[in-house]
Each structure stands twice: as structure tokens, then as C-alpha cells.
């Protein structure tokens, strides 16, 4: 995953759907300066109608090579159909 983030951080602005906890890990520290926005969407249901649901929270991360200041955390929720009941 780190190789992909590194690649996309050097391209035109790119949004990646990643676990919310990524932003607070030591391994992510080198990538966070190029992260301009984080939009939290909570827990997602990947397969509609399934009885099994994920335990991780997700967020959209926007990476931009031209960005070099702190990221902005945007509070936003996913559409109701994506969320775990």
C-alpha cells in the first residue's frame, strides 16, 4: 500500500479510499505532508445485503504533490446505503 500511496502522491491530485486509522500511524508519516484532505465516511458495507460487516472505519484521502502543509479533516458521512446498520 505504501508504494501505491507514494506513486499517487507524485501524480496529479488523487483521492484514495483508505482506513481512517492510517493518518495516525508512524508508517504513514512520510506520506501525510502530501495529503491535503481527509474525508471520513465511517464503516462501509462492501457487499449490500450481507450479514457480515467490516469493523474498520474508512476515509477518502486526497494526495497532491504540490501540497506541503497540514491536512484538513472534513467531517462528512457516507450515503446511508454504504453504512453498516
MODELLER restraints for C-alpha pairs under 7 A, 6 or more apart:
rsr = mdl.restraints
at = mdl.atoms
rsr.add(forms.Gaussian(group=physical.xy_distance, feature=features.Distance(at['CA:6:A'], at['CA:31:A']), mean=6.87, stdev=0.5))
rsr.add(forms.Gaussian(group=physical.xy_distance, feature=features.Distance(at['CA:8:A'], at['CA:14:A']), mean=6.34, stdev=0.5))
rsr.add(forms.Gaussian(group=physical.xy_distance, feature=features.Distance(at['CA:8:A'], at['CA:63:A']), mean=6.92, stdev=0.5))
rsr.add(forms.Gaussian(group=physical.xy_distance, feature=features.Distance(at['CA:9:A'], at['CA:34:A']), mean=6.32, stdev=0.5))
rsr.add(forms.Gaussian(group=physical.xy_distance, feature=features.Distance(at['CA:9:A'], at['CA:63:A']), mean=5.05, stdev=0.5))
rsr.add(forms.Gaussian(group=physical.xy_distance, feature=features.Distance(at['CA:9:A'], at['CA:64:A']), mean=5.51, stdev=0.5))
rsr.add(forms.Gaussian(group=physical.xy_distance, feature=features.Distance(at['CA:9:A'], at['CA:65:A']), mean=5.37, stdev=0.5))
rsr.add(forms.Gaussian(group=physical.xy_distance, feature=features.Distance(at['CA:10:A'], at['CA:64:A']), mean=6.97, stdev=0.5))
rsr.add(forms.Gaussian(group=physical.xy_distance, feature=features.Distance(at['CA:10:A'], at['CA:65:A']), mean=5.03, stdev=0.5))
rsr.add(forms.Gaussian(group=physical.xy_distance, feature=features.Distance(at['CA:11:A'], at['CA:65:A']), mean=6.74, stdev=0.5))
rsr.add(forms.Gaussian(group=physical.xy_distance, feature=features.Distance(at['CA:12:A'], at['CA:64:A']), mean=6.35, stdev=0.5))
rsr.add(forms.Gaussian(group=physical.xy_distance, feature=features.Distance(at['CA:13:A'], at['CA:62:A']), mean=6.65, stdev=0.5))
rsr.add(forms.Gaussian(group=physical.xy_distance, feature=features.Distance(at['CA:13:A'], at['CA:63:A']), mean=5.58, stdev=0.5))
rsr.add(forms.Gaussian(group=physical.xy_distance, feature=features.Distance(at['CA:13:A'], at['CA:64:A']), mean=4.41, stdev=0.5))
rsr.add(forms.Gaussian(group=physical.xy_distance, feature=features.Distance(at['CA:14:A'], at['CA:62:A']), mean=5.51, stdev=0.5))
rsr.add(forms.Gaussian(group=physical.xy_distance, feature=features.Distance(at['CA:14:A'], at['CA:63:A']), mean=5.31, stdev=0.5))
rsr.add(forms.Gaussian(group=physical.xy_distance, feature=features.Distance(at['CA:14:A'], at['CA:64:A']), mean=6.61, stdev=0.5))
rsr.add(forms.Gaussian(group=physical.xy_distance, feature=features.Distance(at['CA:15:A'], at['CA:60:A']), mean=6.18, stdev=0.5))
rsr.add(forms.Gaussian(group=physical.xy_distance, feature=features.Distance(at['CA:15:A'], at['CA:61:A']), mean=5.44, stdev=0.5))
rsr.add(forms.Gaussian(group=physical.xy_distance, feature=features.Distance(at['CA:15:A'], at['CA:62:A']), mean=4.34, stdev=0.5))
rsr.add(forms.Gaussian(group=physical.xy_distance, feature=features.Distance(at['CA:15:A'], at['CA:63:A']), mean=6.36, stdev=0.5))
rsr.add(forms.Gaussian(group=physical.xy_distance, feature=features.Distance(at['CA:16:A'], at['CA:60:A']), mean=5.52, stdev=0.5))
rsr.add(forms.Gaussian(group=physical.xy_distance, feature=features.Distance(at['CA:16:A'], at['CA:61:A']), mean=5.22, stdev=0.5))
rsr.add(forms.Gaussian(group=physical.xy_distance, feature=features.Distance(at['CA:16:A'], at['CA:62:A']), mean=6.47, stdev=0.5))
rsr.add(forms.Gaussian(group=physical.xy_distance, feature=features.Distance(at['CA:17:A'], at['CA:58:A']), mean=6.74, stdev=0.5))
rsr.add(forms.Gaussian(group=physical.xy_distance, feature=features.Distance(at['CA:17:A'], at['CA:59:A']), mean=5.75, stdev=0.5))
rsr.add(forms.Gaussian(group=physical.xy_distance, feature=features.Distance(at['CA:17:A'], at['CA:60:A']), mean=4.51, stdev=0.5))
rsr.add(forms.Gaussian(group=physical.xy_distance, feature=features.Distance(at['CA:17:A'], at['CA:61:A']), mean=6.30, stdev=0.5))
rsr.add(forms.Gaussian(group=physical.xy_distance, feature=features.Distance(at['CA:18:A'], at['CA:58:A']), mean=5.62, stdev=0.5))
rsr.add(forms.Gaussian(group=physical.xy_distance, feature=features.Distance(at['CA:18:A'], at['CA:59:A']), mean=5.71, stdev=0.5))
rsr.add(forms.Gaussian(group=physical.xy_distance, feature=features.Distance(at['CA:18:A'], at['CA:60:A']), mean=6.36, stdev=0.5))
rsr.add(forms.Gaussian(group=physical.xy_distance, feature=features.Distance(at['CA:18:A'], at['CA:61:A']), mean=6.97, stdev=0.5))
rsr.add(forms.Gaussian(group=physical.xy_distance, feature=features.Distance(at['CA:19:A'], at['CA:56:A']), mean=6.59, stdev=0.5))
rsr.add(forms.Gaussian(group=physical.xy_distance, feature=features.Distance(at['CA:19:A'], at['CA:57:A']), mean=5.82, stdev=0.5))
rsr.add(forms.Gaussian(group=physical.xy_distance, feature=features.Distance(at['CA:19:A'], at['CA:58:A']), mean=4.30, stdev=0.5))
rsr.add(forms.Gaussian(group=physical.xy_distance, feature=features.Distance(at['CA:19:A'], at['CA:59:A']), mean=6.07, stdev=0.5))
rsr.add(forms.Gaussian(group=physical.xy_distance, feature=features.Distance(at['CA:20:A'], at['CA:40:A']), mean=6.92, stdev=0.5))
rsr.add(forms.Gaussian(group=physical.xy_distance, feature=features.Distance(at['CA:20:A'], at['CA:57:A']), mean=5.52, stdev=0.5))
rsr.add(forms.Gaussian(group=physical.xy_distance, feature=features.Distance(at['CA:20:A'], at['CA:58:A']), mean=4.65, stdev=0.5))
rsr.add(forms.Gaussian(group=physical.xy_distance, feature=features.Distance(at['CA:20:A'], at['CA:59:A']), mean=5.10, stdev=0.5))
rsr.add(forms.Gaussian(group=physical.xy_distance, feature=features.Distance(at['CA:22:A'], at['CA:28:A']), mean=6.28, stdev=0.5))
rsr.add(forms.Gaussian(group=physical.xy_distance, feature=features.Distance(at['CA:33:A'], at['CA:67:A']), mean=6.88, stdev=0.5))
rsr.add(forms.Gaussian(group=physical.xy_distance, feature=features.Distance(at['CA:33:A'], at['CA:68:A']), mean=5.02, stdev=0.5))
rsr.add(forms.Gaussian(group=physical.xy_distance, feature=features.Distance(at['CA:33:A'], at['CA:69:A']), mean=6.02, stdev=0.5))
rsr.add(forms.Gaussian(group=physical.xy_distance, feature=features.Distance(at['CA:33:A'], at['CA:70:A']), mean=6.42, stdev=0.5))
rsr.add(forms.Gaussian(group=physical.xy_distance, feature=features.Distance(at['CA:34:A'], at['CA:63:A']), mean=5.39, stdev=0.5))
rsr.add(forms.Gaussian(group=physical.xy_distance, feature=features.Distance(at['CA:34:A'], at['CA:64:A']), mean=5.33, stdev=0.5))
rsr.add(forms.Gaussian(group=physical.xy_distance, feature=features.Distance(at['CA:34:A'], at['CA:65:A']), mean=5.54, stdev=0.5))
rsr.add(forms.Gaussian(group=physical.xy_distance, feature=features.Distance(at['CA:34:A'], at['CA:67:A']), mean=5.04, stdev=0.5))
rsr.add(forms.Gaussian(group=physical.xy_distance, feature=features.Distance(at['CA:34:A'], at['CA:68:A']), mean=5.58, stdev=0.5))
rsr.add(forms.Gaussian(group=physical.xy_distance, feature=features.Distance(at['CA:35:A'], at['CA:61:A']), mean=6.62, stdev=0.5))
rsr.add(forms.Gaussian(group=physical.xy_distance, feature=features.Distance(at['CA:35:A'], at['CA:62:A']), mean=5.53, stdev=0.5))
rsr.add(forms.Gaussian(group=physical.xy_distance, feature=features.Distance(at['CA:35:A'], at['CA:63:A']), mean=4.37, stdev=0.5))
rsr.add(forms.Gaussian(group=physical.xy_distance, feature=features.Distance(at['CA:35:A'], at['CA:64:A']), mean=6.26, stdev=0.5))
rsr.add(forms.Gaussian(group=physical.xy_distance, feature=features.Distance(at['CA:35:A'], at['CA:67:A']), mean=6.91, stdev=0.5))
rsr.add(forms.Gaussian(group=physical.xy_distance, feature=features.Distance(at['CA:35:A'], at['CA:71:A']), mean=5.57, stdev=0.5))
rsr.add(forms.Gaussian(group=physical.xy_distance, feature=features.Distance(at['CA:36:A'], at['CA:62:A']), mean=5.65, stdev=0.5))
rsr.add(forms.Gaussian(group=physical.xy_distance, feature=features.Distance(at['CA:36:A'], at['CA:63:A']), mean=6.02, stdev=0.5))
rsr.add(forms.Gaussian(group=physical.xy_distance, feature=features.Distance(at['CA:36:A'], at['CA:64:A']), mean=6.61, stdev=0.5))
rsr.add(forms.Gaussian(group=physical.xy_distance, feature=features.Distance(at['CA:36:A'], at['CA:67:A']), mean=6.17, stdev=0.5))
rsr.add(forms.Gaussian(group=physical.xy_distance, feature=features.Distance(at['CA:36:A'], at['CA:70:A']), mean=6.98, stdev=0.5))
rsr.add(forms.Gaussian(group=physical.xy_distance, feature=features.Distance(at['CA:36:A'], at['CA:71:A']), mean=4.45, stdev=0.5))
rsr.add(forms.Gaussian(group=physical.xy_distance, feature=features.Distance(at['CA:36:A'], at['CA:72:A']), mean=6.13, stdev=0.5))
rsr.add(forms.Gaussian(group=physical.xy_distance, feature=features.Distance(at['CA:37:A'], at['CA:61:A']), mean=5.83, stdev=0.5))
rsr.add(forms.Gaussian(group=physical.xy_distance, feature=features.Distance(at['CA:37:A'], at['CA:62:A']), mean=5.13, stdev=0.5))
rsr.add(forms.Gaussian(group=physical.xy_distance, feature=features.Distance(at['CA:37:A'], at['CA:71:A']), mean=5.20, stdev=0.5))
rsr.add(forms.Gaussian(group=physical.xy_distance, feature=features.Distance(at['CA:37:A'], at['CA:72:A']), mean=4.70, stdev=0.5))
rsr.add(forms.Gaussian(group=physical.xy_distance, feature=features.Distance(at['CA:37:A'], at['CA:73:A']), mean=5.99, stdev=0.5))
rsr.add(forms.Gaussian(group=physical.xy_distance, feature=features.Distance(at['CA:38:A'], at['CA:59:A']), mean=6.31, stdev=0.5))
rsr.add(forms.Gaussian(group=physical.xy_distance, feature=features.Distance(at['CA:38:A'], at['CA:60:A']), mean=5.62, stdev=0.5))
rsr.add(forms.Gaussian(group=physical.xy_distance, feature=features.Distance(at['CA:38:A'], at['CA:61:A']), mean=4.65, stdev=0.5))
rsr.add(forms.Gaussian(group=physical.xy_distance, feature=features.Distance(at['CA:38:A'], at['CA:62:A']), mean=6.50, stdev=0.5))
rsr.add(forms.Gaussian(group=physical.xy_distance, feature=features.Distance(at['CA:38:A'], at['CA:71:A']), mean=6.91, stdev=0.5))
rsr.add(forms.Gaussian(group=physical.xy_distance, feature=features.Distance(at['CA:38:A'], at['CA:72:A']), mean=6.04, stdev=0.5))
rsr.add(forms.Gaussian(group=physical.xy_distance, feature=features.Distance(at['CA:38:A'], at['CA:73:A']), mean=4.76, stdev=0.5))
rsr.add(forms.Gaussian(group=physical.xy_distance, feature=features.Distance(at['CA:38:A'], at['CA:74:A']), mean=5.89, stdev=0.5))
rsr.add(forms.Gaussian(group=physical.xy_distance, feature=features.Distance(at['CA:39:A'], at['CA:59:A']), mean=5.22, stdev=0.5))
rsr.add(forms.Gaussian(group=physical.xy_distance, feature=features.Distance(at['CA:39:A'], at['CA:60:A']), mean=4.97, stdev=0.5))
rsr.add(forms.Gaussian(group=physical.xy_distance, feature=features.Distance(at['CA:39:A'], at['CA:61:A']), mean=6.57, stdev=0.5))
rsr.add(forms.Gaussian(group=physical.xy_distance, feature=features.Distance(at['CA:39:A'], at['CA:73:A']), mean=6.08, stdev=0.5))
rsr.add(forms.Gaussian(group=physical.xy_distance, feature=features.Distance(at['CA:39:A'], at['CA:74:A']), mean=4.78, stdev=0.5))
rsr.add(forms.Gaussian(group=physical.xy_distance, feature=features.Distance(at['CA:39:A'], at['CA:75:A']), mean=6.17, stdev=0.5))
rsr.add(forms.Gaussian(group=physical.xy_distance, feature=features.Distance(at['CA:39:A'], at['CA:76:A']), mean=6.16, stdev=0.5))
rsr.add(forms.Gaussian(group=physical.xy_distance, feature=features.Distance(at['CA:40:A'], at['CA:58:A']), mean=6.22, stdev=0.5))
rsr.add(forms.Gaussian(group=physical.xy_distance, feature=features.Distance(at['CA:40:A'], at['CA:59:A']), mean=4.07, stdev=0.5))
rsr.add(forms.Gaussian(group=physical.xy_distance, feature=features.Distance(at['CA:40:A'], at['CA:60:A']), mean=6.39, stdev=0.5))
rsr.add(forms.Gaussian(group=physical.xy_distance, feature=features.Distance(at['CA:40:A'], at['CA:74:A']), mean=6.75, stdev=0.5))
rsr.add(forms.Gaussian(group=physical.xy_distance, feature=features.Distance(at['CA:40:A'], at['CA:75:A']), mean=6.01, stdev=0.5))
rsr.add(forms.Gaussian(group=physical.xy_distance, feature=features.Distance(at['CA:40:A'], at['CA:76:A']), mean=5.82, stdev=0.5))
rsr.add(forms.Gaussian(group=physical.xy_distance, feature=features.Distance(at['CA:40:A'], at['CA:77:A']), mean=6.52, stdev=0.5))
rsr.add(forms.Gaussian(group=physical.xy_distance, feature=features.Distance(at['CA:41:A'], at['CA:58:A']), mean=5.69, stdev=0.5))
rsr.add(forms.Gaussian(group=physical.xy_distance, feature=features.Distance(at['CA:41:A'], at['CA:59:A']), mean=5.22, stdev=0.5))
rsr.add(forms.Gaussian(group=physical.xy_distance, feature=features.Distance(at['CA:41:A'], at['CA:76:A']), mean=6.24, stdev=0.5))
rsr.add(forms.Gaussian(group=physical.xy_distance, feature=features.Distance(at['CA:41:A'], at['CA:77:A']), mean=4.69, stdev=0.5))
rsr.add(forms.Gaussian(group=physical.xy_distance, feature=features.Distance(at['CA:41:A'], at['CA:78:A']), mean=4.63, stdev=0.5))
rsr.add(forms.Gaussian(group=physical.xy_distance, feature=features.Distance(at['CA:42:A'], at['CA:57:A']), mean=4.56, stdev=0.5))
rsr.add(forms.Gaussian(group=physical.xy_distance, feature=features.Distance(at['CA:42:A'], at['CA:58:A']), mean=5.28, stdev=0.5))
rsr.add(forms.Gaussian(group=physical.xy_distance, feature=features.Distance(at['CA:42:A'], at['CA:59:A']), mean=6.91, stdev=0.5))
rsr.add(forms.Gaussian(group=physical.xy_distance, feature=features.Distance(at['CA:42:A'], at['CA:77:A']), mean=6.69, stdev=0.5))
rsr.add(forms.Gaussian(group=physical.xy_distance, feature=features.Distance(at['CA:42:A'], at['CA:78:A']), mean=6.87, stdev=0.5))
rsr.add(forms.Gaussian(group=physical.xy_distance, feature=features.Distance(at['CA:43:A'], at['CA:54:A']), mean=6.67, stdev=0.5))
rsr.add(forms.Gaussian(group=physical.xy_distance, feature=features.Distance(at['CA:43:A'], at['CA:55:A']), mean=6.84, stdev=0.5))
rsr.add(forms.Gaussian(group=physical.xy_distance, feature=features.Distance(at['CA:43:A'], at['CA:56:A']), mean=5.94, stdev=0.5))
rsr.add(forms.Gaussian(group=physical.xy_distance, feature=features.Distance(at['CA:43:A'], at['CA:57:A']), mean=4.41, stdev=0.5))
rsr.add(forms.Gaussian(group=physical.xy_distance, feature=features.Distance(at['CA:43:A'], at['CA:58:A']), mean=6.04, stdev=0.5))
rsr.add(forms.Gaussian(group=physical.xy_distance, feature=features.Distance(at['CA:43:A'], at['CA:83:A']), mean=5.77, stdev=0.5))
rsr.add(forms.Gaussian(group=physical.xy_distance, feature=features.Distance(at['CA:43:A'], at['CA:84:A']), mean=6.06, stdev=0.5))
rsr.add(forms.Gaussian(group=physical.xy_distance, feature=features.Distance(at['CA:44:A'], at['CA:54:A']), mean=6.80, stdev=0.5))
rsr.add(forms.Gaussian(group=physical.xy_distance, feature=features.Distance(at['CA:44:A'], at['CA:82:A']), mean=5.26, stdev=0.5))
rsr.add(forms.Gaussian(group=physical.xy_distance, feature=features.Distance(at['CA:44:A'], at['CA:83:A']), mean=4.78, stdev=0.5))
rsr.add(forms.Gaussian(group=physical.xy_distance, feature=features.Distance(at['CA:44:A'], at['CA:84:A']), mean=5.87, stdev=0.5))
rsr.add(forms.Gaussian(group=physical.xy_distance, feature=features.Distance(at['CA:45:A'], at['CA:53:A']), mean=5.97, stdev=0.5))
rsr.add(forms.Gaussian(group=physical.xy_distance, feature=features.Distance(at['CA:45:A'], at['CA:54:A']), mean=6.77, stdev=0.5))
rsr.add(forms.Gaussian(group=physical.xy_distance, feature=features.Distance(at['CA:45:A'], at['CA:82:A']), mean=5.35, stdev=0.5))
rsr.add(forms.Gaussian(group=physical.xy_distance, feature=features.Distance(at['CA:45:A'], at['CA:83:A']), mean=5.64, stdev=0.5))
rsr.add(forms.Gaussian(group=physical.xy_distance, feature=features.Distance(at['CA:45:A'], at['CA:84:A']), mean=5.47, stdev=0.5))
rsr.add(forms.Gaussian(group=physical.xy_distance, feature=features.Distance(at['CA:53:A'], at['CA:84:A']), mean=6.51, stdev=0.5))
